[in-house]
Structures are given as structure tokens and as C-alpha cells.
């Protein structure tokens, strides 16, 4: 069985107002990742991603690209404790 992990991401750059959260949700669901995404007041996007280690790493690589209008300048990776996420949600 694959090892499960949670990784919190703080994604900076031009990532608000470009469909980033919606695109993250679609990608996470396609990979079977659970957690959530939300905008932060400082203009960054916060993602809690939980799933199989290899799949989460693949997801993080995608997060550097995001949707076409996004310009990602950096991603801070913060290891987190796994939770009982049932799905992937967009928080407002």
C-alpha cells in the first residue's frame, strides 16, 4: 500500500483571479488527492493536499504551472499531519 502524506503549500505569484483554485480542485480530484484550497489575504493561495506520496509530489509539480493565466513565483512546502479529509474542497 502506498504511503499517505499531507503537504501544505503556500503558492505565491499571480495566482488569484486567474482560476487557480478551481484548476487546483480539478487536478486534485483527477489524482485522488483530498484536502482543500483557499485564497489568502496576502495574494497567495494555500493548499492542503493529502494522498499517496508519489501522487502528492506529482500534484506539486503541476501546481508550479497552474492554469494558463497563472504565474507562479514560488511554492513553500510545509509538511503536515494527515487528517480525515473525505474530498477536495474550495474554501471561500
PyMOL Python script that loads the backbone (N, CA, C, O; Angstrom):
from pymol import cmd

cmd.read_pdbstr("""\
ATOM      1  N   UNK A   1       0.848  -1.200   0.000  1.00  0.00           N
ATOM      2  CA  UNK A   1       0.000   0.000   0.000  1.00  0.00           C
ATOM      3  C   UNK A   1       0.882   1.248   0.000  1.00  0.00           C
ATOM      4  O   UNK A   1       1.905   1.295   0.683  1.00  0.00           O
ATOM      5  N   UNK A   2       0.484   2.238  -0.758  1.00  0.00           N
ATOM      6  CA  UNK A   2       1.257   3.479  -0.858  1.00  0.00           C
ATOM      7  C   UNK A   2       1.210   4.245   0.455  1.00  0.00           C
ATOM      8  O   UNK A   2       0.199   4.242   1.156  1.00  0.00           O
ATOM      9  N   UNK A   3       2.307   4.893   0.773  1.00  0.00           N
ATOM     10  CA  UNK A   3       2.379   5.702   1.979  1.00  0.00           C
ATOM     11  C   UNK A   3       1.595   6.990   1.765  1.00  0.00           C
ATOM     12  O   UNK A   3       1.735   7.652   0.737  1.00  0.00           O
ATOM     13  N   UNK A   4       0.771   7.336   2.746  1.00  0.00           N
ATOM     14  CA  UNK A   4      -0.047   8.551   2.669  1.00  0.00           C
ATOM     15  C   UNK A   4       0.692   9.703   3.337  1.00  0.00           C
ATOM     16  O   UNK A   4       1.361   9.523   4.354  1.00  0.00           O
ATOM     17  N   UNK A   5       0.559  10.889   2.750  1.00  0.00           N
ATOM     18  CA  UNK A   5       1.185  12.070   3.320  1.00  0.00           C
ATOM     19  C   UNK A   5       0.279  13.277   3.136  1.00  0.00           C
ATOM     20  O   UNK A   5      -0.621  13.281   2.297  1.00  0.00           O
ATOM     21  N   UNK A   6       0.537  14.300   3.940  1.00  0.00           N
ATOM     22  CA  UNK A   6      -0.114  15.595   3.761  1.00  0.00           C
ATOM     23  C   UNK A   6       0.984  16.625   3.566  1.00  0.00           C
ATOM     24  O   UNK A   6       2.002  16.623   4.259  1.00  0.00           O
ATOM     25  N   UNK A   7       0.752  17.490   2.619  1.00  0.00           N
ATOM     26  CA  UNK A   7       1.681  18.575   2.348  1.00  0.00           C
ATOM     27  C   UNK A   7       0.862  19.843   2.178  1.00  0.00           C
ATOM     28  O   UNK A   7      -0.041  19.897   1.343  1.00  0.00           O
ATOM     29  N   UNK A   8       1.176  20.866   2.970  1.00  0.00           N
ATOM     30  CA  UNK A   8       0.542  22.169   2.816  1.00  0.00           C
ATOM     31  C   UNK A   8       1.429  23.015   1.919  1.00  0.00           C
ATOM     32  O   UNK A   8       2.654  22.991   2.037  1.00  0.00           O
ATOM     33  N   UNK A   9       0.810  23.752   1.033  1.00  0.00           N
ATOM     34  CA  UNK A   9       1.529  24.573   0.063  1.00  0.00           C
ATOM     35  C   UNK A   9       1.062  26.012   0.158  1.00  0.00           C
ATOM     36  O   UNK A   9      -0.137  26.278   0.235  1.00  0.00           O
ATOM     37  N   UNK A  10       2.004  26.938   0.153  1.00  0.00           N
ATOM     38  CA  UNK A  10       1.690  28.359   0.034  1.00  0.00           C
ATOM     39  C   UNK A  10       2.252  28.781  -1.320  1.00  0.00           C
ATOM     40  O   UNK A  10       3.465  28.839  -1.522  1.00  0.00           O
ATOM     41  N   UNK A  11       1.332  29.074  -2.241  1.00  0.00           N
ATOM     42  CA  UNK A  11       1.696  29.343  -3.627  1.00  0.00           C
ATOM     43  C   UNK A  11       1.621  30.841  -3.874  1.00  0.00           C
ATOM     44  O   UNK A  11       0.568  31.455  -3.706  1.00  0.00           O
ATOM     45  N   UNK A  12       2.737  31.419  -4.271  1.00  0.00           N
ATOM     46  CA  UNK A  12       2.788  32.873  -4.480  1.00  0.00           C
ATOM     47  C   UNK A  12       2.972  33.187  -5.964  1.00  0.00           C
ATOM     48  O   UNK A  12       3.377  32.341  -6.761  1.00  0.00           O
ATOM     49  N   UNK A  13       2.661  34.428  -6.296  1.00  0.00           N
ATOM     50  CA  UNK A  13       2.733  34.897  -7.678  1.00  0.00           C
ATOM     51  C   UNK A  13       1.392  35.466  -8.085  1.00  0.00           C
ATOM     52  O   UNK A  13       0.615  35.904  -7.235  1.00  0.00           O
ATOM     53  N   UNK A  14       1.114  35.464  -9.374  1.00  0.00           N
ATOM     54  CA  UNK A  14      -0.183  35.900  -9.889  1.00  0.00           C
ATOM     55  C   UNK A  14      -1.097  34.684  -9.892  1.00  0.00           C
ATOM     56  O   UNK A  14      -1.271  34.027 -10.918  1.00  0.00           O
ATOM     57  N   UNK A  15      -1.689  34.388  -8.716  1.00  0.00           N
ATOM     58  CA  UNK A  15      -2.460  33.158  -8.544  1.00  0.00           C
ATOM     59  C   UNK A  15      -3.889  33.399  -8.051  1.00  0.00           C
ATOM     60  O   UNK A  15      -4.630  32.443  -7.822  1.00  0.00           O
ATOM     61  N   UNK A  16      -4.275  34.644  -7.887  1.00  0.00           N
ATOM     62  CA  UNK A  16      -5.663  34.951  -7.537  1.00  0.00           C
ATOM     63  C   UNK A  16      -6.317  35.671  -8.704  1.00  0.00           C
ATOM     64  O   UNK A  16      -5.691  36.499  -9.367  1.00  0.00           O
ATOM     65  N   UNK A  17      -7.578  35.351  -8.950  1.00  0.00           N
ATOM     66  CA  UNK A  17      -8.313  35.978 -10.045  1.00  0.00           C
ATOM     67  C   UNK A  17      -8.007  35.389 -11.407  1.00  0.00           C
ATOM     68  O   UNK A  17      -8.344  35.978 -12.434  1.00  0.00           O
ATOM     69  N   UNK A  18      -7.361  34.212 -11.419  1.00  0.00           N
ATOM     70  CA  UNK A  18      -6.995  33.580 -12.692  1.00  0.00           C
ATOM     71  C   UNK A  18      -7.516  32.152 -12.794  1.00  0.00           C
ATOM     72  O   UNK A  18      -7.105  31.406 -13.682  1.00  0.00           O
ATOM     73  N   UNK A  19      -8.416  31.764 -11.893  1.00  0.00           N
ATOM     74  CA  UNK A  19      -8.970  30.412 -11.906  1.00  0.00           C
ATOM     75  C   UNK A  19      -8.076  29.370 -11.260  1.00  0.00           C
ATOM     76  O   UNK A  19      -8.242  28.172 -11.490  1.00  0.00           O
ATOM     77  N   UNK A  20      -7.135  29.822 -10.455  1.00  0.00           N
ATOM     78  CA  UNK A  20      -6.174  28.891  -9.854  1.00  0.00           C
ATOM     79  C   UNK A  20      -6.855  27.895  -8.919  1.00  0.00           C
ATOM     80  O   UNK A  20      -6.603  26.695  -9.020  1.00  0.00           O
ATOM     81  N   UNK A  21      -7.710  28.363  -8.014  1.00  0.00           N
ATOM     82  CA  UNK A  21      -8.363  27.457  -7.061  1.00  0.00           C
ATOM     83  C   UNK A  21      -9.203  26.409  -7.775  1.00  0.00           C
ATOM     84  O   UNK A  21      -9.135  25.226  -7.440  1.00  0.00           O
ATOM     85  N   UNK A  22      -9.988  26.828  -8.748  1.00  0.00           N
ATOM     86  CA  UNK A  22     -10.829  25.892  -9.494  1.00  0.00           C
ATOM     87  C   UNK A  22      -9.965  24.855 -10.214  1.00  0.00           C
ATOM     88  O   UNK A  22     -10.289  23.667 -10.205  1.00  0.00           O
ATOM     89  N   UNK A  23      -8.875  25.293 -10.834  1.00  0.00           N
ATOM     90  CA  UNK A  23      -7.973  24.377 -11.540  1.00  0.00           C
ATOM     91  C   UNK A  23      -7.301  23.406 -10.578  1.00  0.00           C
ATOM     92  O   UNK A  23      -7.120  22.232 -10.901  1.00  0.00           O
ATOM     93  N   UNK A  24      -6.932  23.895  -9.396  1.00  0.00           N
ATOM     94  CA  UNK A  24      -6.339  23.027  -8.381  1.00  0.00           C
ATOM     95  C   UNK A  24      -7.333  21.938  -7.979  1.00  0.00           C
ATOM     96  O   UNK A  24      -6.963  20.771  -7.844  1.00  0.00           O
ATOM     97  N   UNK A  25      -8.575  22.318  -7.791  1.00  0.00           N
ATOM     98  CA  UNK A  25      -9.607  21.338  -7.407  1.00  0.00           C
ATOM     99  C   UNK A  25      -9.754  20.253  -8.475  1.00  0.00           C
ATOM    100  O   UNK A  25      -9.792  19.067  -8.149  1.00  0.00           O
ATOM    101  N   UNK A  26      -9.835  20.641  -9.724  1.00  0.00           N
ATOM    102  CA  UNK A  26      -9.979  19.673 -10.818  1.00  0.00           C
ATOM    103  C   UNK A  26      -8.777  18.731 -10.864  1.00  0.00           C
ATOM    104  O   UNK A  26      -8.944  17.519 -10.995  1.00  0.00           O
ATOM    105  N   UNK A  27      -7.569  19.283 -10.757  1.00  0.00           N
ATOM    106  CA  UNK A  27      -6.362  18.455 -10.805  1.00  0.00           C
ATOM    107  C   UNK A  27      -6.293  17.524  -9.601  1.00  0.00           C
ATOM    108  O   UNK A  27      -5.981  16.342  -9.747  1.00  0.00           O
ATOM    109  N   UNK A  28      -6.580  18.046  -8.418  1.00  0.00           N
ATOM    110  CA  UNK A  28      -6.540  17.217  -7.206  1.00  0.00           C
ATOM    111  C   UNK A  28      -7.524  16.058  -7.313  1.00  0.00           C
ATOM    112  O   UNK A  28      -7.179  14.918  -7.000  1.00  0.00           O
ATOM    113  N   UNK A  29      -8.738  16.342  -7.750  1.00  0.00           N
ATOM    114  CA  UNK A  29      -9.747  15.289  -7.878  1.00  0.00           C
ATOM    115  C   UNK A  29      -9.326  14.243  -8.914  1.00  0.00           C
ATOM    116  O   UNK A  29      -9.569  13.051  -8.727  1.00  0.00           O
ATOM    117  N   UNK A  30      -8.706  14.681  -9.991  1.00  0.00           N
ATOM    118  CA  UNK A  30      -8.282  13.735 -11.032  1.00  0.00           C
ATOM    119  C   UNK A  30      -7.182  12.801 -10.523  1.00  0.00           C
ATOM    120  O   UNK A  30      -7.026  11.691 -11.031  1.00  0.00           O
ATOM    121  N   UNK A  31      -6.419  13.250  -9.521  1.00  0.00           N
ATOM    122  CA  UNK A  31      -5.339  12.447  -8.959  1.00  0.00           C
ATOM    123  C   UNK A  31      -5.749  11.703  -7.691  1.00  0.00           C
ATOM    124  O   UNK A  31      -4.969  10.912  -7.160  1.00  0.00           O
ATOM    125  N   UNK A  32      -6.954  11.944  -7.205  1.00  0.00           N
ATOM    126  CA  UNK A  32      -7.401  11.295  -5.975  1.00  0.00           C
ATOM    127  C   UNK A  32      -6.863  11.936  -4.714  1.00  0.00           C
ATOM    128  O   UNK A  32      -6.788  11.290  -3.669  1.00  0.00           O
ATOM    129  N   UNK A  33      -6.491  13.194  -4.803  1.00  0.00           N
ATOM    130  CA  UNK A  33      -5.978  13.926  -3.642  1.00  0.00           C
ATOM    131  C   UNK A  33      -7.144  14.543  -2.883  1.00  0.00           C
ATOM    132  O   UNK A  33      -8.093  15.050  -3.480  1.00  0.00           O
ATOM    133  N   UNK A  34      -7.058  14.491  -1.572  1.00  0.00           N
ATOM    134  CA  UNK A  34      -8.069  15.095  -0.698  1.00  0.00           C
ATOM    135  C   UNK A  34      -7.448  16.283   0.024  1.00  0.00           C
ATOM    136  O   UNK A  34      -6.232  16.347   0.200  1.00  0.00           O
ATOM    137  N   UNK A  35      -8.298  17.229   0.441  1.00  0.00           N
ATOM    138  CA  UNK A  35      -7.822  18.410   1.155  1.00  0.00           C
ATOM    139  C   UNK A  35      -8.642  19.615   0.767  1.00  0.00           C
ATOM    140  O   UNK A  35      -9.856  19.519   0.589  1.00  0.00           O
ATOM    141  N   UNK A  36      -7.975  20.766   0.635  1.00  0.00           N
ATOM    142  CA  UNK A  36      -8.697  21.984   0.272  1.00  0.00           C
ATOM    143  C   UNK A  36      -7.741  23.029  -0.284  1.00  0.00           C
ATOM    144  O   UNK A  36      -6.521  22.918  -0.164  1.00  0.00           O
ATOM    145  N   UNK A  37      -8.339  24.047  -0.898  1.00  0.00           N
ATOM    146  CA  UNK A  37      -7.598  25.189  -1.421  1.00  0.00           C
ATOM    147  C   UNK A  37      -8.356  26.457  -1.026  1.00  0.00           C
ATOM    148  O   UNK A  37      -9.587  26.472  -1.007  1.00  0.00           O
ATOM    149  N   UNK A  38      -7.613  27.517  -0.713  1.00  0.00           N
ATOM    150  CA  UNK A  38      -8.245  28.793  -0.378  1.00  0.00           C
ATOM    151  C   UNK A  38      -7.294  29.943  -0.714  1.00  0.00           C
ATOM    152  O   UNK A  38      -6.073  29.785  -0.693  1.00  0.00           O
ATOM    153  N   UNK A  39      -7.882  31.107  -1.026  1.00  0.00           N
ATOM    154  CA  UNK A  39      -7.090  32.317  -1.197  1.00  0.00           C
ATOM    155  C   UNK A  39      -6.670  32.834   0.165  1.00  0.00           C
ATOM    156  O   UNK A  39      -7.364  32.625   1.160  1.00  0.00           O
ATOM    157  N   UNK A  40      -5.528  33.510   0.207  1.00  0.00           N
ATOM    158  CA  UNK A  40      -5.068  34.150   1.435  1.00  0.00           C
ATOM    159  C   UNK A  40      -5.049  35.667   1.211  1.00  0.00           C
ATOM    160  O   UNK A  40      -4.968  36.144   0.080  1.00  0.00           O
ATOM    161  N   UNK A  41      -5.124  36.382   2.284  1.00  0.00           N
ATOM    162  CA  UNK A  41      -5.201  37.848   2.207  1.00  0.00           C
ATOM    163  C   UNK A  41      -3.986  38.483   1.554  1.00  0.00           C
ATOM    164  O   UNK A  41      -4.093  39.562   0.972  1.00  0.00           O
ATOM    165  N   UNK A  42      -2.836  37.832   1.640  1.00  0.00           N
ATOM    166  CA  UNK A  42      -1.606  38.412   1.079  1.00  0.00           C
ATOM    167  C   UNK A  42      -1.471  38.186  -0.431  1.00  0.00           C
ATOM    168  O   UNK A  42      -0.456  38.553  -1.024  1.00  0.00           O
ATOM    169  N   UNK A  43      -2.499  37.579  -1.059  1.00  0.00           N
ATOM    170  CA  UNK A  43      -2.465  37.350  -2.500  1.00  0.00           C
ATOM    171  C   UNK A  43      -1.989  35.963  -2.894  1.00  0.00           C
ATOM    172  O   UNK A  43      -2.010  35.608  -4.072  1.00  0.00           O
ATOM    173  N   UNK A  44      -1.561  35.181  -1.918  1.00  0.00           N
ATOM    174  CA  UNK A  44      -1.132  33.815  -2.203  1.00  0.00           C
ATOM    175  C   UNK A  44      -2.329  32.866  -2.135  1.00  0.00           C
ATOM    176  O   UNK A  44      -3.436  33.265  -1.773  1.00  0.00           O
ATOM    177  N   UNK A  45      -2.088  31.620  -2.484  1.00  0.00           N
ATOM    178  CA  UNK A  45      -3.094  30.566  -2.389  1.00  0.00           C
ATOM    179  C   UNK A  45      -2.540  29.485  -1.469  1.00  0.00           C
ATOM    180  O   UNK A  45      -1.379  29.093  -1.589  1.00  0.00           O
ATOM    181  N   UNK A  46      -3.377  29.006  -0.550  1.00  0.00           N
ATOM    182  CA  UNK A  46      -2.995  27.935   0.377  1.00  0.00           C
ATOM    183  C   UNK A  46      -3.671  26.642  -0.061  1.00  0.00           C
ATOM    184  O   UNK A  46      -4.868  26.625  -0.343  1.00  0.00           O
ATOM    185  N   UNK A  47      -2.894  25.556  -0.115  1.00  0.00           N
ATOM    186  CA  UNK A  47      -3.423  24.251  -0.478  1.00  0.00           C
ATOM    187  C   UNK A  47      -3.019  23.245   0.591  1.00  0.00           C
ATOM    188  O   UNK A  47      -1.848  23.172   0.964  1.00  0.00           O
ATOM    189  N   UNK A  48      -3.976  22.473   1.086  1.00  0.00           N
ATOM    190  CA  UNK A  48      -3.701  21.296   1.913  1.00  0.00           C
ATOM    191  C   UNK A  48      -3.954  20.099   1.008  1.00  0.00           C
ATOM    192  O   UNK A  48      -5.085  19.878   0.574  1.00  0.00           O
ATOM    193  N   UNK A  49      -2.910  19.323   0.719  1.00  0.00           N
ATOM    194  CA  UNK A  49      -3.018  18.186  -0.200  1.00  0.00           C
ATOM    195  C   UNK A  49      -2.623  16.905   0.521  1.00  0.00           C
ATOM    196  O   UNK A  49      -1.541  16.818   1.103  1.00  0.00           O
ATOM    197  N   UNK A  50      -3.499  15.921   0.478  1.00  0.00           N
ATOM    198  CA  UNK A  50      -3.235  14.654   1.146  1.00  0.00           C
ATOM    199  C   UNK A  50      -3.538  13.497   0.203  1.00  0.00           C
ATOM    200  O   UNK A  50      -4.569  13.473  -0.470  1.00  0.00           O
ATOM    201  N   UNK A  51      -2.621  12.545   0.172  1.00  0.00           N
ATOM    202  CA  UNK A  51      -2.793  11.373  -0.674  1.00  0.00           C
ATOM    203  C   UNK A  51      -1.519  10.558  -0.673  1.00  0.00           C
ATOM    204  O   UNK A  51      -0.639  10.757   0.166  1.00  0.00           O
ATOM    205  N   UNK A  52      -1.425   9.636  -1.621  1.00  0.00           N
ATOM    206  CA  UNK A  52      -0.221   8.820  -1.758  1.00  0.00           C
ATOM    207  C   UNK A  52       0.970   9.737  -2.056  1.00  0.00           C
ATOM    208  O   UNK A  52       0.850  10.697  -2.818  1.00  0.00           O
ATOM    209  N   UNK A  53       2.109   9.432  -1.451  1.00  0.00           N
ATOM    210  CA  UNK A  53       3.292  10.293  -1.558  1.00  0.00           C
ATOM    211  C   UNK A  53       3.638  10.631  -3.007  1.00  0.00           C
ATOM    212  O   UNK A  53       3.816  11.803  -3.338  1.00  0.00           O
ATOM    213  N   UNK A  54       3.734   9.634  -3.865  1.00  0.00           N
ATOM    214  CA  UNK A  54       4.111   9.877  -5.267  1.00  0.00           C
ATOM    215  C   UNK A  54       3.092  10.755  -5.979  1.00  0.00           C
ATOM    216  O   UNK A  54       3.457  11.580  -6.817  1.00  0.00           O
ATOM    217  N   UNK A  55       1.820  10.581  -5.650  1.00  0.00           N
ATOM    218  CA  UNK A  55       0.758  11.366  -6.287  1.00  0.00           C
ATOM    219  C   UNK A  55       0.805  12.811  -5.809  1.00  0.00           C
ATOM    220  O   UNK A  55       0.613  13.730  -6.605  1.00  0.00           O
ATOM    221  N   UNK A  56       1.056  13.025  -4.520  1.00  0.00           N
ATOM    222  CA  UNK A  56       1.165  14.391  -3.993  1.00  0.00           C
ATOM    223  C   UNK A  56       2.347  15.107  -4.646  1.00  0.00           C
ATOM    224  O   UNK A  56       2.244  16.288  -4.978  1.00  0.00           O
ATOM    225  N   UNK A  57       3.449  14.418  -4.830  1.00  0.00           N
ATOM    226  CA  UNK A  57       4.610  15.037  -5.484  1.00  0.00           C
ATOM    227  C   UNK A  57       4.284  15.414  -6.926  1.00  0.00           C
ATOM    228  O   UNK A  57       4.705  16.470  -7.398  1.00  0.00           O
ATOM    229  N   UNK A  58       3.550  14.573  -7.623  1.00  0.00           N
ATOM    230  CA  UNK A  58       3.119  14.878  -8.995  1.00  0.00           C
ATOM    231  C   UNK A  58       2.216  16.116  -8.998  1.00  0.00           C
ATOM    232  O   UNK A  58       2.333  16.975  -9.872  1.00  0.00           O
ATOM    233  N   UNK A  59       1.326  16.198  -8.023  1.00  0.00           N
ATOM    234  CA  UNK A  59       0.423  17.335  -7.875  1.00  0.00           C
ATOM    235  C   UNK A  59       1.205  18.631  -7.636  1.00  0.00           C
ATOM    236  O   UNK A  59       0.887  19.666  -8.222  1.00  0.00           O
ATOM    237  N   UNK A  60       2.217  18.575  -6.782  1.00  0.00           N
ATOM    238  CA  UNK A  60       3.028  19.770  -6.500  1.00  0.00           C
ATOM    239  C   UNK A  60       3.702  20.265  -7.777  1.00  0.00           C
ATOM    240  O   UNK A  60       3.750  21.470  -8.025  1.00  0.00           O
ATOM    241  N   UNK A  61       4.215  19.358  -8.577  1.00  0.00           N
ATOM    242  CA  UNK A  61       4.841  19.763  -9.856  1.00  0.00           C
ATOM    243  C   UNK A  61       3.832  20.493 -10.731  1.00  0.00           C
ATOM    244  O   UNK A  61       4.161  21.500 -11.358  1.00  0.00           O
ATOM    245  N   UNK A  62       2.592  19.981 -10.772  1.00  0.00           N
ATOM    246  CA  UNK A  62       1.560  20.645 -11.548  1.00  0.00           C
ATOM    247  C   UNK A  62       1.265  22.038 -10.984  1.00  0.00           C
ATOM    248  O   UNK A  62       1.021  22.974 -11.746  1.00  0.00           O
ATOM    249  N   UNK A  63       1.286  22.180  -9.662  1.00  0.00           N
ATOM    250  CA  UNK A  63       0.979  23.470  -9.034  1.00  0.00           C
ATOM    251  C   UNK A  63       1.931  24.579  -9.488  1.00  0.00           C
ATOM    252  O   UNK A  63       1.555  25.751  -9.478  1.00  0.00           O
ATOM    253  N   UNK A  64       3.149  24.230  -9.884  1.00  0.00           N
ATOM    254  CA  UNK A  64       4.081  25.237 -10.406  1.00  0.00           C
ATOM    255  C   UNK A  64       3.585  25.797 -11.738  1.00  0.00           C
ATOM    256  O   UNK A  64       3.944  26.915 -12.108  1.00  0.00           O
ATOM    257  N   UNK A  65       2.773  25.043 -12.451  1.00  0.00           N
ATOM    258  CA  UNK A  65       2.213  25.503 -13.727  1.00  0.00           C
ATOM    259  C   UNK A  65       0.871  26.182 -13.521  1.00  0.00           C
ATOM    260  O   UNK A  65       0.686  27.333 -13.918  1.00  0.00           O
ATOM    261  N   UNK A  66      -0.077  25.468 -12.897  1.00  0.00           N
ATOM    262  CA  UNK A  66      -1.417  26.017 -12.688  1.00  0.00           C
ATOM    263  C   UNK A  66      -2.129  26.247 -14.005  1.00  0.00           C
ATOM    264  O   UNK A  66      -1.708  25.729 -15.039  1.00  0.00           O
ATOM    265  N   UNK A  67      -3.210  27.024 -13.974  1.00  0.00           N
ATOM    266  CA  UNK A  67      -3.937  27.328 -15.208  1.00  0.00           C
ATOM    267  C   UNK A  67      -3.133  28.297 -16.076  1.00  0.00           C
ATOM    268  O   UNK A  67      -2.181  28.912 -15.595  1.00  0.00           O
ATOM    269  N   UNK A  68      -3.510  28.436 -17.354  1.00  0.00           N
ATOM    270  CA  UNK A  68      -2.721  29.252 -18.287  1.00  0.00           C
ATOM    271  C   UNK A  68      -2.452  30.697 -17.841  1.00  0.00           C
ATOM    272  O   UNK A  68      -1.368  31.216 -18.108  1.00  0.00           O
ATOM    273  N   UNK A  69      -3.401  31.359 -17.172  1.00  0.00           N
ATOM    274  CA  UNK A  69      -3.209  32.767 -16.796  1.00  0.00           C
ATOM    275  C   UNK A  69      -2.376  32.948 -15.527  1.00  0.00           C
ATOM    276  O   UNK A  69      -1.998  34.072 -15.195  1.00  0.00           O
ATOM    277  N   UNK A  70      -2.090  31.874 -14.824  1.00  0.00           N
ATOM    278  CA  UNK A  70      -1.332  31.966 -13.563  1.00  0.00           C
ATOM    279  C   UNK A  70       0.159  32.129 -13.837  1.00  0.00           C
ATOM    280  O   UNK A  70       0.694  31.605 -14.814  1.00  0.00           O
ATOM    281  N   UNK A  71       0.808  32.862 -12.953  1.00  0.00           N
ATOM    282  CA  UNK A  71       2.264  32.978 -12.959  1.00  0.00           C
ATOM    283  C   UNK A  71       2.715  32.661 -11.542  1.00  0.00           C
ATOM    284  O   UNK A  71       2.572  33.488 -10.640  1.00  0.00           O
ATOM    285  N   UNK A  72       3.255  31.470 -11.347  1.00  0.00           N
ATOM    286  CA  UNK A  72       3.686  31.025 -10.017  1.00  0.00           C
ATOM    287  C   UNK A  72       5.134  31.436  -9.818  1.00  0.00           C
ATOM    288  O   UNK A  72       6.011  31.057 -10.594  1.00  0.00           O
ATOM    289  N   UNK A  73       5.379  32.220  -8.762  1.00  0.00           N
ATOM    290  CA  UNK A  73       6.745  32.652  -8.482  1.00  0.00           C
ATOM    291  C   UNK A  73       7.424  31.776  -7.432  1.00  0.00           C
ATOM    292  O   UNK A  73       8.650  31.777  -7.318  1.00  0.00           O
ATOM    293  N   UNK A  74       6.631  31.031  -6.668  1.00  0.00           N
ATOM    294  CA  UNK A  74       7.233  30.157  -5.664  1.00  0.00           C
ATOM    295  C   UNK A  74       6.190  29.345  -4.930  1.00  0.00           C
ATOM    296  O   UNK A  74       5.017  29.715  -4.864  1.00  0.00           O
ATOM    297  N   UNK A  75       6.642  28.226  -4.378  1.00  0.00           N
ATOM    298  CA  UNK A  75       5.779  27.380  -3.564  1.00  0.00           C
ATOM    299  C   UNK A  75       6.543  27.000  -2.301  1.00  0.00           C
ATOM    300  O   UNK A  75       7.611  26.391  -2.362  1.00  0.00           O
ATOM    301  N   UNK A  76       5.976  27.371  -1.160  1.00  0.00           N
ATOM    302  CA  UNK A  76       6.522  26.945   0.122  1.00  0.00           C
ATOM    303  C   UNK A  76       5.853  25.630   0.494  1.00  0.00           C
ATOM    304  O   UNK A  76       4.626  25.535   0.505  1.00  0.00           O
ATOM    305  N   UNK A  77       6.654  24.619   0.799  1.00  0.00           N
ATOM    306  CA  UNK A  77       6.158  23.293   1.171  1.00  0.00           C
ATOM    307  C   UNK A  77       6.233  23.133   2.679  1.00  0.00           C
ATOM    308  O   UNK A  77       7.298  23.320   3.269  1.00  0.00           O
ATOM    309  N   UNK A  78       5.108  22.787   3.316  1.00  0.00           N
ATOM    310  CA  UNK A  78       5.044  22.636   4.764  1.00  0.00           C
ATOM    311  C   UNK A  78       4.457  21.253   5.070  1.00  0.00           C
ATOM    312  O   UNK A  78       3.267  21.032   4.847  1.00  0.00           O
ATOM    313  N   UNK A  79       5.274  20.318   5.578  1.00  0.00           N
ATOM    314  CA  UNK A  79       4.732  19.007   5.928  1.00  0.00           C
ATOM    315  C   UNK A  79       3.674  19.161   7.019  1.00  0.00           C
ATOM    316  O   UNK A  79       3.843  19.952   7.946  1.00  0.00           O
ATOM    317  N   UNK A  80       2.592  18.409   6.906  1.00  0.00           N
ATOM    318  CA  UNK A  80       1.510  18.498   7.882  1.00  0.00           C
ATOM    319  C   UNK A  80       1.077  17.122   8.349  1.00  0.00           C
ATOM    320  O   UNK A  80       1.428  16.107   7.746  1.00  0.00           O
ATOM    321  N   UNK A  81       0.317  17.099   9.419  1.00  0.00           N
ATOM    322  CA  UNK A  81      -0.238  15.851   9.938  1.00  0.00           C
ATOM    323  C   UNK A  81      -1.456  15.473   9.098  1.00  0.00           C
ATOM    324  O   UNK A  81      -2.272  16.330   8.758  1.00  0.00           O
ATOM    325  N   UNK A  82      -1.576  14.193   8.767  1.00  0.00           N
ATOM    326  CA  UNK A  82      -2.719  13.754   7.975  1.00  0.00           C
ATOM    327  C   UNK A  82      -4.014  13.952   8.754  1.00  0.00           C
ATOM    328  O   UNK A  82      -4.040  13.864   9.982  1.00  0.00           O
ATOM    329  N   UNK A  83      -5.078  14.220   8.019  1.00  0.00           N
ATOM    330  CA  UNK A  83      -6.407  14.416   8.598  1.00  0.00           C
ATOM    331  C   UNK A  83      -7.393  13.504   7.891  1.00  0.00           C
ATOM    332  O   UNK A  83      -7.032  12.784   6.961  1.00  0.00           O
ATOM    333  N   UNK A  84      -8.625  13.539   8.332  1.00  0.00           N
ATOM    334  CA  UNK A  84      -9.656  12.685   7.753  1.00  0.00           C
ATOM    335  C   UNK A  84     -10.416  13.433   6.660  1.00  0.00           C
ATOM    336  O   UNK A  84     -11.637  13.572   6.728  1.00  0.00           O
ATOM    337  N   UNK A  85      -9.681  13.915   5.648  1.00  0.00           N
ATOM    338  CA  UNK A  85     -10.319  14.592   4.522  1.00  0.00           C
ATOM    339  C   UNK A  85     -11.101  13.568   3.707  1.00  0.00           C
ATOM    340  O   UNK A  85     -10.593  12.481   3.429  1.00  0.00           O
ATOM    341  N   UNK A  86     -12.319  13.898   3.324  1.00  0.00           N
ATOM    342  CA  UNK A  86     -13.153  12.998   2.534  1.00  0.00           C
ATOM    343  C   UNK A  86     -13.129  13.346   1.050  1.00  0.00           C
ATOM    344  O   UNK A  86     -13.410  12.500   0.202  1.00  0.00           O
ATOM    345  N   UNK A  87     -12.788  14.611   0.741  1.00  0.00           N
ATOM    346  CA  UNK A  87     -12.805  15.087  -0.642  1.00  0.00           C
ATOM    347  C   UNK A  87     -11.855  16.263  -0.756  1.00  0.00           C
ATOM    348  O   UNK A  87     -11.141  16.588   0.192  1.00  0.00           O
ATOM    349  N   UNK A  88     -11.848  16.901  -1.918  1.00  0.00           N
ATOM    350  CA  UNK A  88     -11.060  18.113  -2.115  1.00  0.00           C
ATOM    351  C   UNK A  88     -12.035  19.267  -2.288  1.00  0.00           C
ATOM    352  O   UNK A  88     -12.918  19.212  -3.144  1.00  0.00           O
ATOM    353  N   UNK A  89     -11.884  20.312  -1.480  1.00  0.00           N
ATOM    354  CA  UNK A  89     -12.827  21.424  -1.455  1.00  0.00           C
ATOM    355  C   UNK A  89     -12.154  22.746  -1.764  1.00  0.00           C
ATOM    356  O   UNK A  89     -10.958  22.924  -1.536  1.00  0.00           O
ATOM    357  N   UNK A  90     -12.950  23.673  -2.291  1.00  0.00           N
ATOM    358  CA  UNK A  90     -12.544  25.065  -2.432  1.00  0.00           C
ATOM    359  C   UNK A  90     -13.184  25.820  -1.271  1.00  0.00           C
ATOM    360  O   UNK A  90     -14.405  25.811  -1.114  1.00  0.00           O
ATOM    361  N   UNK A  91     -12.358  26.471  -0.465  1.00  0.00           N
ATOM    362  CA  UNK A  91     -12.865  27.260   0.660  1.00  0.00           C
ATOM    363  C   UNK A  91     -12.891  28.726   0.264  1.00  0.00           C
ATOM    364  O   UNK A  91     -12.011  29.207  -0.450  1.00  0.00           O
ATOM    365  N   UNK A  92     -13.904  29.422   0.734  1.00  0.00           N
ATOM    366  CA  UNK A  92     -14.065  30.844   0.419  1.00  0.00           C
ATOM    367  C   UNK A  92     -13.969  31.691   1.659  1.00  0.00           C
ATOM    368  O   UNK A  92     -14.082  32.915   1.581  1.00  0.00           O
TER     369      UNK A  92
END
""", "prot")
cmd.dss("prot")
cmd.show_as("cartoon", "prot")
cmd.util.cbc("prot")
cmd.orient("prot")
